């Protein structure tokens, strides 16, 4: 067993193993049937509805060896007549057929395909002459490497304060002695609270933003020793962190509640006193939980009275050091202090960008990290729709925050239009990376171009339905349960019309030279319909219609977050949407990778593809939301940081697709192991760059 796909020898039985490329094996075809000419036909199981293709004639006593692909199982047909270059795979009436056999060859193996017996009673079998290598061991090796690396980083980060105090004790003692000799006295209060600025990166900003903060998008709370422990480091949360309690706080409660230990910022007061006095003050404060939250959206709002238990042996007493701010500004300041950006959203986006970089670098040559040839769904097929979907999740949050600040709808629409143009413009520029572009024949559609169009349409629809406060008291339980859909029902009508238009054009529009409603690739199985022409654009017009539906399903997820601030309510509704869209998509595709009324197809961006990928996205986001924002078992690192700079990483990765140090060639690189090392190296570099930019508070948004 070799962990690095080393076959251990260069030749075997006359076969040169070193001549094989990645995902190849040697096959020797022989026959013992005399006085009969035999012909070998083959087809890959990955080629849906493709015909058998003639390979060569097989003669008695002759060695017929050739390299075969090991990515997918191969079907063989032995015929006694070889006049036809192609034979339909499911032709059961083929009277020249001798035998059929299917086998899953493996990399760097040597096999013998033997045809024995006679024509009337043939015996076809495959024998392994040289054992193949295991192509999945490098994946296990990579997992173990990153697991050990992550564990080391986690241990160091969680014990950072202890190590700092251990190695810095001598420095602190020397400093204290020096200060004593100078006659300066430093008074410390064990129970006092240290304050850290809480700076959350804006959801929508323009240009490069650089903010000085120890940790963006986090809230600092205090433990018994007064040390910040919530999100104080990116690789783990101490187990004593308090769980997130999501409640809504009215403006009255914010303005009347005294200073909390949640989200404390630099203030002009020294906080001392006793906890008992604080509990007494808070118990008499007129803070209430309003049904119409002032703070809502993708934020975890921590309640002053219940989320953080009062710590014993602390003394709280307000001693003014400077002039206090006006009472009118306090509610707004505390409102900003007590909300934090949902890390699960940025972690989701970071997972998408990291997977995209990895698969664009080749995915180490594994077929399941690549795109499906036509119908089907692999890992690479999830990246694009998930990016569109998470963009839709953030749209209602962004639009509502601007409406709430009093920005006119005309100004918001102008910002939406400008941002869409930026996305389209950047996409067109990136399309010219491969050399000078002929303006007359240049390709206009593209990935970012589709982002721009979908963003504009969905943002305009959200702006049409947006109000300052989504939550409305409902007497009917049914209407209360469907409130997040009812609020944007007008836009849902438009989206359903798009689905109807797309379906009519797909299944009923007559196209010259093509069957009406045809969804196939137009290959040999269908008469080579698209020979010599480009029959489709993967980011074409029809696919853009269903891409808008994809983004809108993300918008619905974001609206659910705005309407229902409780974590349990969000998870329940996301679960219902995930199950509903998943079942509908599975019914359309016939519960299979290939087939059904509307097959799973990223190239066509089919409706079943939209529904199934939306279901997977909701499942992933729900899991991240539960683990990161509710339980705080994980901070989202190292995916959170790339998610904060996703557009920068996308553009930079496209520009540096063939540059050192991200990409290199060393030797033949004909194994998954060597390609995996190269792909993980480049991907890890981009993750490290994003972590550096995050620490420097550098974010690029449009």
C-alpha positions as CSV (number, residue, x, y, z in Angstrom):
1,X,0.0,0.0,0.0
2,X,1.4,3.4,-1.1
3,X,0.1,6.6,0.4
4,X,1.5,8.6,-2.5
5,X,0.3,6.4,-5.4
6,X,3.7,4.9,-6.1
7,X,3.2,1.6,-8.0
8,X,6.7,0.5,-6.9
9,X,7.9,-0.5,-10.4
10,X,8.3,0.9,-13.9
11,X,7.6,-2.2,-16.0
12,X,5.5,-5.3,-15.6
13,X,5.0,-8.2,-18.0
14,X,6.0,-6.1,-21.0
15,X,3.9,-3.1,-19.9
16,X,5.6,0.2,-19.2
17,X,3.9,1.6,-16.1
18,X,5.7,4.9,-16.3
19,X,3.9,5.7,-19.6
20,X,0.5,5.8,-17.9
21,X,-1.0,9.1,-17.1
22,X,-3.2,10.0,-14.1
23,X,-6.3,7.8,-14.0
24,X,-5.1,5.2,-16.5
25,X,-4.4,1.5,-16.5
26,X,-3.1,-1.1,-18.9
27,X,-5.6,-3.7,-20.5
28,X,-4.5,-6.7,-22.6
29,X,-7.3,-8.1,-24.7
30,X,-6.9,-11.7,-25.9
31,X,-9.1,-14.5,-27.3
32,X,-9.0,-18.2,-27.5
33,X,-11.8,-18.5,-30.1
34,X,-10.4,-19.7,-33.4
35,X,-11.6,-19.2,-36.9
36,X,-13.7,-16.1,-36.0
37,X,-12.8,-12.4,-36.3
38,X,-13.8,-10.5,-33.2
39,X,-14.1,-6.7,-32.7
40,X,-13.8,-4.7,-29.5
41,X,-16.3,-1.9,-28.7
42,X,-16.3,0.3,-25.6
43,X,-18.2,3.1,-23.9
44,X,-17.8,4.9,-20.6
45,X,-20.6,4.8,-18.1
46,X,-20.2,8.5,-17.6
47,X,-21.3,9.1,-21.2
48,X,-25.1,9.1,-20.9
49,X,-26.9,7.4,-23.8
50,X,-23.7,7.3,-25.8
51,X,-23.1,4.5,-28.3
52,X,-20.4,1.8,-28.2
53,X,-17.4,3.0,-30.2
54,X,-15.2,0.5,-32.2
55,X,-11.7,0.2,-30.8
56,X,-9.8,-2.6,-32.7
57,X,-9.9,-6.1,-34.1
58,X,-9.0,-9.0,-31.8
59,X,-7.1,-11.9,-33.4
60,X,-6.2,-15.3,-31.9
61,X,-2.7,-15.3,-30.4
62,X,-2.3,-11.6,-30.9
63,X,-1.4,-9.2,-28.0
64,X,-3.8,-6.2,-28.0
65,X,-2.9,-3.8,-25.2
66,X,-4.0,-0.2,-24.7
67,X,-4.4,2.3,-21.9
68,X,-7.9,2.7,-20.5
69,X,-9.4,5.5,-18.4
70,X,-10.1,4.6,-14.8
71,X,-12.2,7.6,-13.8
72,X,-15.5,5.7,-14.5
73,X,-16.4,2.1,-15.2
74,X,-16.1,1.0,-18.8
75,X,-18.5,-1.2,-20.7
76,X,-17.2,-3.5,-23.4
77,X,-19.0,-5.3,-26.2
78,X,-17.4,-8.0,-28.3
79,X,-18.9,-8.4,-31.8
80,X,-18.2,-10.8,-34.6
81,X,-18.6,-8.0,-37.1
82,X,-16.9,-4.7,-37.1
83,X,-18.3,-2.8,-40.1
84,X,-20.1,-0.2,-37.9
85,X,-18.0,2.4,-36.1
86,X,-20.8,3.0,-33.5
87,X,-23.4,0.7,-32.1
88,X,-26.3,1.8,-29.9
89,X,-25.6,0.9,-26.2
90,X,-29.1,-0.5,-25.7
91,X,-29.5,-2.3,-28.9
92,X,-30.7,-5.7,-27.7
93,X,-31.3,-6.9,-31.2
94,X,-27.6,-6.8,-32.1
95,X,-27.2,-10.2,-33.7
96,X,-23.4,-9.8,-34.1
97,X,-22.9,-9.4,-30.3
98,X,-20.8,-12.1,-28.7
99,X,-20.7,-10.8,-25.1
100,X,-21.0,-7.6,-22.9
101,X,-18.9,-6.9,-19.9
102,X,-18.5,-3.9,-17.5
103,X,-15.5,-3.3,-15.3
104,X,-14.2,-0.6,-13.0
105,X,-10.5,-0.4,-13.7
106,X,-8.2,1.3,-11.2
107,X,-5.1,3.5,-11.6
108,X,-1.8,2.0,-12.6
109,X,-3.2,-1.5,-12.6
110,X,-2.6,-4.2,-15.3
111,X,-5.6,-6.2,-16.5
112,X,-6.4,-9.0,-18.9
113,X,-9.7,-9.2,-20.8
114,X,-10.0,-12.8,-21.9
115,X,-12.6,-14.0,-24.4
116,X,-13.0,-17.8,-24.2
117,X,-15.4,-20.5,-25.1
118,X,-17.0,-20.3,-28.6
119,X,-19.2,-17.9,-30.5
120,X,-22.4,-19.6,-29.3
121,X,-21.3,-19.9,-25.7
122,X,-18.7,-17.2,-25.1
123,X,-17.0,-16.6,-21.8
124,X,-15.7,-13.0,-21.2
125,X,-13.8,-12.2,-18.0
126,X,-11.4,-9.7,-16.6
127,X,-8.3,-10.7,-14.5
128,X,-6.1,-8.5,-12.4
129,X,-2.4,-9.0,-13.3
130,X,-0.9,-6.1,-11.3
131,X,-2.7,-4.7,-8.3
132,X,-3.6,-1.0,-8.8
133,X,-2.8,1.9,-6.4
134,X,-5.3,3.5,-4.0
135,X,-6.0,7.0,-5.2
136,X,-8.0,7.9,-2.1
137,X,-5.2,7.6,0.4
138,X,-3.7,11.0,-0.5
139,X,-7.1,12.5,0.5
140,X,-6.9,10.8,3.9
141,X,-3.3,11.9,4.3
142,X,-4.2,15.5,3.5
143,X,-7.1,15.4,6.0
144,X,-4.8,14.1,8.7
145,X,-2.3,16.9,8.0
146,X,-4.8,19.7,8.2
147,X,-6.4,18.1,11.3
148,X,-3.1,18.0,13.1
149,X,-2.3,21.5,12.0
150,X,-5.6,22.8,13.1
151,X,-5.3,21.1,16.4
152,X,-2.0,22.7,17.1
153,X,-3.3,26.1,16.2
154,X,-6.4,25.6,18.4
155,X,-4.2,24.6,21.4
156,X,-1.9,27.5,20.9
157,X,-4.8,30.0,20.5
158,X,-6.8,28.8,23.4
159,X,-3.8,28.9,25.7
160,X,-2.4,32.1,24.3
161,X,-3.2,34.2,27.4
162,X,-1.8,31.5,29.7
163,X,1.4,31.3,27.7
164,X,1.7,35.1,27.5
165,X,1.3,35.4,31.3
166,X,3.8,32.6,31.9
167,X,6.5,34.0,29.6
168,X,5.7,37.6,30.3
169,X,5.8,37.3,34.1
170,X,9.4,38.3,34.3
171,X,8.8,41.4,32.1
172,X,5.8,42.5,34.2
173,X,7.8,42.1,37.5
174,X,10.7,44.2,36.1
175,X,8.3,46.8,34.9
176,X,6.5,47.0,38.2
177,X,9.8,47.3,40.1
178,X,10.9,50.0,37.7
179,X,7.7,51.9,38.2
180,X,8.1,51.6,42.0
181,X,11.5,53.1,41.9
182,X,10.2,56.1,40.0
183,X,7.6,56.6,42.6
184,X,4.7,56.2,40.3
185,X,1.7,54.2,41.7
186,X,-0.5,52.1,39.5
187,X,-3.9,51.2,41.0
188,X,-5.6,48.1,39.6
189,X,-9.0,46.7,40.3
190,X,-9.4,43.0,39.9
191,X,-13.1,43.2,39.3
192,X,-13.0,46.0,36.8
193,X,-13.9,45.4,33.2
194,X,-11.5,45.9,30.4
195,X,-13.0,47.4,27.3
196,X,-12.3,46.5,23.7
197,X,-13.7,48.3,20.7
198,X,-16.2,46.4,18.7
199,X,-15.9,47.2,15.0
200,X,-18.1,45.2,12.6
201,X,-17.3,45.4,8.9
202,X,-20.1,47.0,7.0
203,X,-22.2,44.7,4.9
204,X,-22.1,47.1,1.9
205,X,-19.2,49.6,1.6
206,X,-17.4,51.1,-1.3
207,X,-13.7,50.7,-2.2
208,X,-11.0,49.3,0.1
209,X,-11.9,49.6,3.8
210,X,-9.2,49.5,6.5
211,X,-10.3,49.5,10.1
212,X,-8.1,49.1,13.2
213,X,-9.6,46.5,15.5
214,X,-8.5,43.4,17.3
215,X,-11.3,41.3,15.8
216,X,-13.9,42.6,13.4
217,X,-17.5,41.5,13.6
218,X,-17.2,40.2,17.2
219,X,-18.6,41.0,20.6
220,X,-16.5,41.0,23.7
221,X,-18.0,39.8,26.9
222,X,-16.3,39.3,30.3
223,X,-15.6,36.3,32.3
224,X,-15.1,36.2,36.0
225,X,-11.6,37.7,35.8
226,X,-12.7,40.5,33.5
227,X,-11.1,39.1,30.4
228,X,-12.7,39.1,27.0
229,X,-13.4,35.6,25.9
230,X,-16.0,35.6,23.2
231,X,-14.4,35.4,19.7
232,X,-11.1,36.6,21.2
233,X,-9.3,34.4,18.7
234,X,-10.3,32.9,15.4
235,X,-9.6,29.3,16.0
236,X,-11.8,28.4,18.9
237,X,-14.1,29.5,21.7
238,X,-13.5,28.5,25.3
239,X,-16.1,26.2,26.6
240,X,-17.3,28.6,29.3
241,X,-18.6,31.1,26.7
242,X,-22.3,31.9,27.2
243,X,-24.7,30.7,24.5
244,X,-26.3,33.1,22.2
245,X,-29.8,34.1,23.3
246,X,-31.6,35.7,20.4
247,X,-34.2,38.2,21.5
248,X,-35.4,41.5,20.2
249,X,-34.8,44.7,22.2
250,X,-37.0,47.7,21.9
251,X,-35.5,51.2,21.8
252,X,-37.0,51.8,25.2
253,X,-35.1,48.9,26.8
254,X,-31.9,50.0,25.2
255,X,-32.1,53.5,26.4
256,X,-33.1,52.7,29.9
257,X,-30.9,49.7,30.6
258,X,-27.6,50.5,32.3
259,X,-24.2,49.6,30.9
260,X,-24.0,45.9,30.1
261,X,-21.1,43.5,30.1
262,X,-22.0,42.7,26.4
263,X,-20.3,44.6,23.6
264,X,-18.6,47.1,25.9
265,X,-16.8,49.8,24.0
266,X,-14.3,52.5,25.2
267,X,-16.3,54.8,27.4
268,X,-15.7,57.8,29.5
269,X,-16.6,56.1,32.8
270,X,-14.7,53.9,35.2
271,X,-17.0,51.0,36.1
272,X,-16.8,49.7,39.7
273,X,-19.3,48.7,42.3
274,X,-21.2,45.6,43.4
275,X,-23.1,43.1,41.4
276,X,-26.0,43.1,43.8
277,X,-26.6,46.8,43.2
278,X,-26.5,46.2,39.5
279,X,-29.0,43.4,39.7
280,X,-31.2,45.6,41.8
281,X,-31.0,48.4,39.2
282,X,-31.7,46.1,36.3
283,X,-34.6,44.5,38.0
284,X,-36.3,47.9,38.3
285,X,-35.3,49.1,34.9
286,X,-38.3,49.4,32.5
287,X,-36.6,47.2,29.9
288,X,-39.0,45.0,27.9
289,X,-38.9,42.7,24.9
290,X,-40.8,44.3,22.1
291,X,-42.6,42.4,19.5
292,X,-41.3,44.8,16.8
293,X,-37.6,44.6,17.1
294,X,-35.5,47.7,16.5
295,X,-32.5,45.4,16.1
296,X,-33.2,42.6,13.6
297,X,-31.7,40.9,10.6
298,X,-28.7,38.7,10.5
299,X,-27.6,39.7,14.0
300,X,-27.4,37.9,17.3
301,X,-28.9,40.3,19.8
302,X,-27.7,39.5,23.3
303,X,-30.1,40.5,26.1
304,X,-28.8,42.5,29.0
305,X,-30.8,40.7,31.7
306,X,-30.8,37.1,30.7
307,X,-28.1,36.3,28.1
308,X,-25.1,36.9,30.4
309,X,-25.4,35.8,34.0
310,X,-24.1,38.3,36.6
311,X,-20.7,37.5,37.8
312,X,-20.0,37.3,41.6
313,X,-17.3,39.2,43.4
314,X,-17.4,42.2,41.0
315,X,-17.9,45.8,42.0
316,X,-19.8,48.2,39.7
317,X,-20.0,51.9,40.4
318,X,-20.1,54.6,37.9
319,X,-17.5,57.3,38.4
320,X,-17.6,60.0,35.6
321,X,-14.2,60.8,34.2
322,X,-15.3,63.0,31.3
323,X,-18.4,64.7,30.1
324,X,-21.1,62.2,29.3
325,X,-22.7,62.1,25.9
326,X,-26.2,63.2,25.3
327,X,-29.1,60.9,26.2
328,X,-30.4,61.0,22.7
329,X,-27.2,59.5,21.3
330,X,-27.0,56.6,23.9
331,X,-29.7,54.4,22.3
332,X,-28.0,54.5,19.0
333,X,-24.6,53.8,20.4
334,X,-25.8,50.9,22.5
335,X,-27.8,49.6,19.6
336,X,-24.6,49.3,17.6
337,X,-22.8,47.8,20.5
338,X,-25.2,45.0,21.1
339,X,-25.5,43.5,17.6
340,X,-22.9,41.4,15.8
341,X,-22.7,40.1,12.3
342,X,-23.7,36.5,11.8
343,X,-20.4,34.7,11.3
344,X,-22.2,31.7,9.7
345,X,-23.0,33.8,6.6
346,X,-19.4,34.8,6.0
347,X,-18.2,31.2,6.8
348,X,-20.7,29.9,4.2
349,X,-19.3,32.3,1.7
350,X,-15.7,31.4,2.6
351,X,-16.4,27.7,2.1
352,X,-17.7,28.5,-1.4
353,X,-14.7,30.6,-2.3
354,X,-12.2,28.0,-0.9
355,X,-13.9,25.2,-2.8
356,X,-14.0,27.3,-6.0
357,X,-10.2,28.0,-5.8
358,X,-9.5,24.3,-5.2
359,X,-11.6,23.0,-8.0
360,X,-10.5,25.7,-10.4
361,X,-6.9,24.6,-9.7
362,X,-7.9,21.1,-10.9
363,X,-9.3,19.5,-7.8
364,X,-6.3,17.2,-7.8
365,X,-7.7,15.3,-10.8
366,X,-10.5,13.6,-8.9
367,X,-13.6,13.4,-10.9
368,X,-16.0,14.2,-8.1
369,X,-14.2,17.6,-7.6
370,X,-14.9,18.4,-11.2
371,X,-18.0,19.5,-13.0
372,X,-20.4,16.9,-14.3
373,X,-20.0,16.3,-18.0
374,X,-23.6,17.1,-18.8
375,X,-26.4,15.9,-16.4
376,X,-25.4,15.3,-12.8
377,X,-24.1,17.1,-9.7
378,X,-20.6,17.0,-8.4
379,X,-18.8,19.3,-5.9
380,X,-17.7,21.9,-8.4
381,X,-21.3,22.2,-9.6
382,X,-22.3,23.5,-6.1
383,X,-20.0,26.5,-6.0
384,X,-21.7,28.9,-8.5
385,X,-25.3,28.4,-7.3
386,X,-24.2,28.7,-3.7
387,X,-22.5,32.0,-4.4
388,X,-25.6,33.4,-6.0
389,X,-27.7,32.0,-3.2
390,X,-25.7,33.6,-0.4
391,X,-25.7,36.9,-2.2
392,X,-29.5,36.7,-2.2
393,X,-29.5,36.0,1.6
394,X,-27.7,39.3,2.2
395,X,-29.7,41.5,-0.1
396,X,-32.8,42.1,2.1
397,X,-30.5,42.8,5.1
398,X,-28.6,45.4,3.2
399,X,-31.6,47.0,1.6
400,X,-33.5,47.2,5.0
401,X,-30.5,48.7,6.8
402,X,-30.4,51.5,4.2
403,X,-34.2,52.1,4.3
404,X,-34.0,52.2,8.1
405,X,-31.3,54.8,8.0
406,X,-33.6,57.0,6.0
407,X,-31.9,56.7,2.6
408,X,-34.3,57.4,-0.2
409,X,-35.3,54.6,-2.4
410,X,-34.0,56.5,-5.4
411,X,-30.5,56.6,-3.9
412,X,-30.7,52.9,-3.0
413,X,-31.7,52.0,-6.5
414,X,-28.8,54.1,-7.8
415,X,-26.4,52.2,-5.6
416,X,-27.8,48.9,-6.7
417,X,-27.5,49.9,-10.4
418,X,-23.9,51.0,-9.9
419,X,-22.9,47.9,-8.1
420,X,-24.4,45.7,-10.8
421,X,-22.4,47.6,-13.5
422,X,-19.2,47.1,-11.4
423,X,-19.8,43.3,-11.3
424,X,-20.5,43.2,-15.0
425,X,-17.5,45.3,-15.9
426,X,-15.1,43.3,-13.8
427,X,-16.5,40.1,-15.4
428,X,-15.9,41.4,-18.9
429,X,-12.3,42.5,-18.0
430,X,-11.5,39.1,-16.5
431,X,-12.8,37.5,-19.7
432,X,-9.9,39.1,-21.5
433,X,-7.1,37.5,-19.4
434,X,-6.4,34.8,-22.0
435,X,-5.2,37.4,-24.6
436,X,-6.3,40.2,-26.8
437,X,-10.1,40.1,-27.3
438,X,-11.8,40.8,-30.6
439,X,-14.4,43.3,-29.7
440,X,-16.7,42.2,-32.6
441,X,-16.8,38.6,-31.4
442,X,-16.1,38.9,-27.7
443,X,-18.2,36.9,-25.2
444,X,-20.4,39.1,-23.1
445,X,-21.9,36.6,-20.7
446,X,-19.9,35.3,-17.8
447,X,-19.9,34.5,-14.1
448,X,-19.7,38.0,-12.6
449,X,-22.0,39.3,-15.4
450,X,-24.6,36.9,-14.2
451,X,-24.0,38.0,-10.7
452,X,-24.6,41.6,-11.7
453,X,-27.9,40.9,-13.6
454,X,-29.3,38.7,-10.8
455,X,-28.2,41.2,-8.1
456,X,-30.0,44.1,-9.8
457,X,-33.2,42.2,-10.5
458,X,-33.5,40.7,-7.0
459,X,-32.4,43.9,-5.2
460,X,-35.0,45.9,-7.1
461,X,-37.7,43.4,-6.1
462,X,-36.7,43.6,-2.5
463,X,-36.7,47.3,-2.6
464,X,-40.2,47.2,-3.9
465,X,-41.4,45.3,-0.9
466,X,-39.1,46.7,1.8
467,X,-40.5,48.4,4.9
468,X,-38.7,49.7,8.0
469,X,-40.3,47.0,10.1
470,X,-41.1,43.6,8.7
471,X,-42.7,42.1,11.8
472,X,-46.5,42.7,12.0
473,X,-48.9,41.3,14.6
474,X,-51.0,38.6,13.1
475,X,-54.1,37.1,14.6
476,X,-54.1,34.0,12.4
477,X,-51.4,31.4,13.2
478,X,-51.2,30.5,9.5
479,X,-50.5,34.0,8.5
480,X,-48.0,34.4,11.3
481,X,-46.2,31.2,10.1
482,X,-46.2,32.5,6.4
483,X,-45.4,36.1,7.3
484,X,-41.9,36.0,5.7
485,X,-43.5,34.9,2.4
486,X,-46.6,37.2,2.6
487,X,-44.4,40.3,3.0
488,X,-42.8,39.8,-0.4
489,X,-45.7,38.0,-2.2
490,X,-45.7,40.6,-5.0
491,X,-42.2,39.7,-5.9
492,X,-42.9,36.0,-5.7
493,X,-45.5,36.5,-8.4
494,X,-42.8,37.9,-10.6
495,X,-40.4,35.1,-9.8
496,X,-43.1,32.5,-10.7
497,X,-43.7,34.2,-14.0
498,X,-40.0,33.9,-14.7
499,X,-40.2,30.2,-14.1
500,X,-43.2,29.9,-16.4
501,X,-41.5,31.9,-19.1
502,X,-38.3,29.7,-18.8
503,X,-40.4,26.5,-19.0
504,X,-42.3,27.7,-22.0
505,X,-39.2,28.7,-23.9
506,X,-37.4,25.5,-23.0
507,X,-40.1,23.0,-23.8
508,X,-42.3,24.6,-26.5
509,X,-40.1,27.0,-28.5
510,X,-39.4,25.4,-31.9
511,X,-35.7,25.5,-32.9
512,X,-34.6,24.6,-36.4
513,X,-32.6,21.4,-36.5
514,X,-33.3,20.5,-33.0
515,X,-36.3,18.6,-31.4
516,X,-38.7,20.8,-29.5
517,X,-38.0,20.5,-25.8
518,X,-34.6,18.8,-26.3
519,X,-32.4,18.9,-23.2
520,X,-29.5,16.7,-24.3
521,X,-25.9,17.5,-25.2
522,X,-26.5,16.9,-28.9
523,X,-23.8,14.3,-29.1
524,X,-23.4,11.0,-31.1
525,X,-26.4,9.4,-29.3
526,X,-28.7,12.1,-30.8
527,X,-27.3,12.3,-34.3
528,X,-24.5,14.7,-33.5
529,X,-26.9,17.7,-33.5
530,X,-24.4,20.3,-32.4
531,X,-21.4,19.2,-34.5
532,X,-19.2,22.2,-35.4
533,X,-21.2,24.8,-33.5
534,X,-21.5,26.1,-30.0
535,X,-25.0,25.1,-29.0
536,X,-25.1,26.8,-25.7
537,X,-23.5,29.3,-23.4
538,X,-23.2,28.1,-19.7
539,X,-24.0,31.7,-18.6
540,X,-26.5,32.4,-21.4
541,X,-29.9,34.2,-21.3
542,X,-32.2,31.3,-20.5
543,X,-29.9,30.2,-17.6
544,X,-30.0,33.7,-16.2
545,X,-33.7,33.5,-15.7
546,X,-33.4,30.5,-13.4
547,X,-30.4,32.0,-11.8
548,X,-32.6,34.9,-10.7
549,X,-34.8,32.3,-9.1
550,X,-31.8,30.9,-7.4
551,X,-30.9,34.3,-5.9
552,X,-34.5,34.9,-4.9
553,X,-34.6,31.7,-2.9
554,X,-31.6,33.1,-1.0
555,X,-33.6,36.4,-0.6
556,X,-36.4,34.4,1.0
557,X,-33.9,32.9,3.5
558,X,-32.7,36.4,4.3
559,X,-36.2,37.7,4.8
560,X,-36.9,34.8,7.2
561,X,-34.0,36.0,9.3
562,X,-35.4,39.5,9.4
563,X,-38.9,38.5,10.3
564,X,-38.1,35.8,12.8
565,X,-35.2,36.8,15.2
566,X,-35.4,33.6,17.3
567,X,-32.9,30.9,16.3
568,X,-35.4,28.1,16.6
569,X,-37.9,29.8,14.3
570,X,-35.2,30.4,11.7
571,X,-34.0,26.8,11.8
572,X,-37.5,25.4,11.6
573,X,-38.4,27.5,8.5
574,X,-35.1,26.8,6.8
575,X,-35.7,23.1,7.4
576,X,-39.1,23.3,5.8
577,X,-37.7,25.2,2.8
578,X,-34.9,22.7,2.5
579,X,-37.1,19.7,2.5
580,X,-39.7,21.2,0.2
581,X,-37.3,22.4,-2.5
582,X,-35.2,19.3,-2.2
583,X,-38.2,17.0,-2.7
584,X,-39.6,19.1,-5.6
585,X,-36.2,19.1,-7.3
586,X,-35.8,15.3,-6.8
587,X,-39.2,14.7,-8.3
588,X,-38.3,16.7,-11.4
589,X,-35.0,14.8,-11.9
590,X,-36.6,11.5,-11.2
591,X,-34.4,11.0,-8.0
592,X,-31.4,10.3,-10.2
593,X,-28.2,12.1,-11.4
594,X,-29.3,11.6,-15.0
595,X,-32.9,11.5,-16.3
596,X,-36.3,12.7,-15.1
597,X,-38.6,15.3,-16.6
598,X,-36.1,18.0,-15.9
599,X,-32.6,16.6,-15.3
600,X,-30.0,18.1,-12.9
601,X,-27.9,20.2,-15.3
602,X,-25.7,23.1,-14.4
603,X,-24.9,23.9,-18.0
604,X,-28.6,24.6,-18.7
605,X,-29.2,25.8,-15.1
606,X,-32.3,23.6,-15.0
607,X,-35.1,24.2,-12.5
608,X,-34.3,20.9,-10.7
609,X,-30.7,22.0,-10.4
610,X,-31.9,25.3,-8.7
611,X,-34.2,23.5,-6.2
612,X,-31.7,20.8,-5.3
613,X,-28.7,23.1,-4.8
614,X,-31.0,25.5,-2.8
615,X,-31.9,22.6,-0.5
616,X,-28.2,21.7,0.1
617,X,-27.4,25.4,0.7
618,X,-30.1,25.7,3.4
619,X,-28.8,22.5,5.1
620,X,-25.3,23.7,5.2
621,X,-26.2,27.2,6.4
622,X,-28.5,25.8,9.1
623,X,-25.6,23.6,10.3
624,X,-23.2,26.5,10.3
625,X,-25.7,28.8,12.1
626,X,-26.3,26.2,14.8
627,X,-22.6,25.4,15.4
628,X,-21.1,28.9,15.0
629,X,-23.7,31.4,16.0
630,X,-25.9,29.5,18.5
631,X,-23.6,27.0,20.2
632,X,-20.3,28.7,19.5
633,X,-18.5,25.4,19.1
634,X,-16.6,26.8,16.1
635,X,-15.6,30.4,15.1
636,X,-15.7,29.6,11.3
637,X,-12.0,29.8,10.8
638,X,-10.3,29.4,8.5
639,X,-13.3,29.9,6.1
640,X,-14.6,33.0,7.9
641,X,-11.7,35.2,6.7
642,X,-11.9,34.3,3.0
643,X,-15.7,34.9,3.2
644,X,-15.0,38.5,4.3
645,X,-13.0,39.1,1.1
646,X,-14.6,36.8,-1.4
647,X,-14.7,39.2,-4.3
648,X,-11.0,40.1,-3.8
649,X,-10.0,36.4,-3.7
650,X,-12.1,35.6,-6.8
651,X,-10.5,38.3,-8.9
652,X,-7.0,37.7,-7.6
653,X,-7.2,34.0,-8.1
654,X,-8.4,34.5,-11.7
655,X,-5.5,36.9,-12.4
656,X,-2.9,34.7,-10.8
657,X,-4.2,31.4,-12.2
658,X,-0.7,30.4,-13.6
659,X,1.7,32.4,-11.5
660,X,4.1,31.5,-8.8
661,X,4.0,30.9,-5.9
662,X,0.4,29.6,-6.2
663,X,1.0,27.2,-9.1
664,X,4.0,25.2,-10.3
665,X,5.0,22.1,-12.2
666,X,7.5,19.7,-10.6
667,X,8.3,16.5,-12.6
668,X,5.6,14.6,-14.5
669,X,2.9,15.1,-11.8
670,X,0.9,12.1,-13.1
671,X,-0.6,11.2,-9.8
672,X,-3.4,12.5,-7.6
673,X,-1.0,13.0,-4.8
674,X,1.3,15.4,-6.6
675,X,-1.6,17.3,-8.0
676,X,-3.3,17.4,-4.5
677,X,-0.2,18.9,-3.0
678,X,-0.1,21.6,-5.6
679,X,-3.8,22.4,-5.3
680,X,-3.8,22.5,-1.6
681,X,-0.6,24.6,-1.6
682,X,-2.2,27.3,-3.8
683,X,-5.5,27.2,-1.9
684,X,-3.8,27.5,1.5
685,X,-1.8,30.5,0.3
686,X,-5.0,32.3,-0.6
687,X,-6.5,31.4,2.8
688,X,-3.4,32.8,4.5
689,X,-3.7,36.0,2.4
690,X,-7.3,36.4,3.5
691,X,-6.4,35.9,7.1
692,X,-3.7,38.5,6.8
693,X,-6.0,41.0,5.2
694,X,-8.6,40.3,7.9
695,X,-6.1,41.0,10.6
696,X,-5.2,44.2,8.9
697,X,-8.9,45.1,8.5
698,X,-8.6,45.4,4.7
699,X,-11.8,44.5,2.9
700,X,-12.7,45.0,-0.7
701,X,-16.4,45.3,-1.5
702,X,-18.3,46.8,-4.3
